[in-house]
Amino acid sequence: MRGSCSLLVLAVVLCAVAKAETTIPWDQAAKHVGEETTIEGRVLGVHCSPPSCLLAFEPSFNGFTAVIQAASFDVFPPGELDKRYSGRRVRVHGKIETRDGKPEIVVAKSEDLALVPGKKRDEPEERVTQAQTEAIERLGDVLTHIEDLTERLVATEERVETLLAQLEQTQAALAAAQAEQAAPAAAPSNGEPQPRPAGASASTGVGGHSRWSVSRGHELPRARAVLARFARSGGIERG
């Protein structure tokens, strides 16, 4: 009986040792696609969506990830993943597959995702991780600032275009006013009748003659008729 127990304990120990020997770093996962193994590394990002949650071992989520499907949310509640695993070293056990060219392991059981006990974070690695996280946050702030500046630039360009249009209208109006002021006076006519002064028009009669000349022209025939009658009556002696 004791021999059987000893053999069982030895088998468990050997399995544990074998499992420990197959643990590989997360950045080597792509070389073991299709194998069932254990990946060890530090979780640097957690992202959850309705279909699944991703535990990333690289800040940009472009490296190895541990995937928890929605069917396993009762085992791994999404609201607790960040607090439980972010920034800590873990071991992920399962078959390495690829999705969109990136290696991943789909985790379904609690024993397939475990914290590495008794292993504190190395100080240099912690600094690198913190620096990477801060760099990503700053990059996001820079992108937001660039978008804000772009919107302001577009608004400024629209204002400048409006001001230029108003300036062109003002210049056109000034040019028209200057052209009217600089128009030459009418040249004097050669032999053409000029308008009479206001006082002269009152003494002008028909045909351009003055009233006196018109009256004289009417009285002359009358005088001649009177003289003729006087001559016939013998009032004037002929010499």
QUIPEJO-V209121 format. One line per field, one symbol per residue. phi: phi as a letter, one per 20 degrees, with the letter a starting at -180 (. if undefined). psi: psi as a letter, one per 30 degrees, with the letter a starting at -180 (. if undefined). burial: 1 if it has 16 or more other ideal C-beta (glycine too) atoms within 10 Angstrom, else 0. A space follows every 10 residues. Layout:
phi = ???
psi = ???
burial = ???
This chain:
phi = .fffffffff ffffffffff fefcfffdff ecfneebcdc rdfdaccdbg facddedbge mddfceddff fdffecggfd fffedfndec dddqeecdbl mcfbceecdf feccfefmcf ffffffffff ffffffffff ffffffffff ffffffffff ffffffffff ffffffffff feffffffed mefdffffff ffdddfmnef ffffffffff ffffffffff ffenfceee
psi = eeeeeeeeee eeeeeeeeee ffkllefgef fhkfljakkk akkfkkkkle elkkjkgkeg ggbkkkkjlf fgffeikeff eeeefkglkl kkkakklkkh gkklkkkfle ffjkkjkgjl kkeeeeeeee eeeeeeeeee eeeeeeeeee eeeeeeeeee eeeeeeeeee eeeeeeeeee egkklkkklj fkklklleff ffgkakggll eeeeeeeefe eeeeeeeeee effgfkkk.
burial = 0000000000 0000000000 0001010010 0000001111 1111110100 0111111100 0011111100 0110010100 1100101011 1111010000 0111111000 0110000000 0000000010 0000000000 0000000000 0000000000 0000000000 0000000000 0000000000 0000000000 0000000000 0000000000 0000000000 000000000
